[in-house]
Amino acid sequence: MDEDRNKLPCASKKRGKYGRVSDVSKKLKLQTHETGASCECTRFKCFQNIAVEERAAIIKHFNSLKTHDEQNLYLGGLITHNFVKRHRSRQVNDEDVQYHSFSYSYRVRVERNTSAVEVPICYKAMLALHGISAKRIQNIQLQLVTVGHVEPDKPGRHSNHRHKLKEDTKHAVYEHIKSFKGRKAHYSLRDSERIYLPEELNVKRMHRMFMEDYPNKQISYETYRTIFVTEFNISFGYPRTDTCSSCDEYKAQKSILEKGPFQKDALSRLDRDHQLHLLKANAFYKRKRTARLQSQKNIKMEAIAMDFQKNLPIPNISTNDVYYKRQLSFYSFNIHVLSSGDSLFYTYTETAGKKGSDEVASMLFDFIFNHLDNAVEELEIFCDSCCGQNKNYTLFRLIHFVVHTTKRLKNIKMTFPVRGHSYMECDRNMGLINQKACVELPCGWNEQITSTRVKPSPFQVISCEDQGPFRSWTTFLAQLFLKKCPFESRPIKELTDL
């Protein structure tokens, strides 16, 4: 018998949950409380006085509380304790009786007629309405009668942690992460502290580098990742944009003035000019945000952003022979609909067209007549101030032609940003495309663009290779308008044709 008992497997202790698994487990416990069965009491008639919708609102609010301590504070506010005024013994010998010193009353708050109403309930209803155990209520009652309020839980706050991270190891992790030199996002006009590291890096690679640099420091990847996420505001991937020449000039001049003899007037004048420059840049983003909100509310209005993507090579492969040979350039022109988030990419190679005003006018004309909702009467266009593509006489004549000759739209407005601050939704869309993908033919880039995004909708690709929408608009419009633009186009920030 003893031999058989020794052969039985011993019960192993359940392994604790740590890291992200522990966080998910805690979150599920907080948000998965369910209403229990009816208390069926005759004194308060709890479930009869509280409607089904009110019970659902109670459990929904309880599950929405973010932490266990917040839930306990909420429950403590629904419990009232009083001294017992009269003791009634049902025992023959009073010496064996253990009297209760306090009595408790319970209530819940419900919304009725746009005001909060407190409804008294019994003990069982308190447990059922919040989906909690009796032990949790008893702990809250004990705290109310001993310290007078609900105290936060203190799990794991003792001083004898066996696996606690040592301070010197934690300090080494901090110094290692700080040793990576990143850059800030130029287009963030607000004072953002986010730092961008090269896209070749990631947290796992940084943890591997830390273990190589500090072989005597033992730290898990999960602990390293937790410190990286919670203590630092760092992202991977440099912003795929150019910096503003005015902002770069301001930084250079400011550093020179600060190092040389103190010149208060020159420094204040420089700061004032730079702030004016940023205000002008911010005005463009405010107009774009306003146009997006208006187009979402009014079906007769629409706003779009348009821009060319960086030229992509064909073929895009790692063979070294390709690097020394002439490659075919692949062009893509993105039109982003601000109201819905839909995005169209007109794609073609350099053999089918160029990146001039005729191509932009042709693709914009195709979008207005074939892809824009027929209910739209007013269109606002946001684009950069590139004179060869957007800010030219051909585009100005085209929008006049669409409004007054074809009468497709009643109003078209073009808004141009300050140079160097032309970050738009198009740049975000293009940043999603993997420019290092292995592509051999133009159709490969089309497939890459189509499969890049899923939400809110996949990118729509319109190939302009065979019988594309390109027309010679400059030659056609020269017959209808003056050959020379009657006004200066360079200082224009907003152009409207009614």
Summary of the structure (lengths in Angstrom):
residues: 498
radius of gyration: 34.1
end to end distance: 99.8
largest distance: 116.4
contacts: 1270
relative contact order: 0.07
helix: 41%
strand: 16%
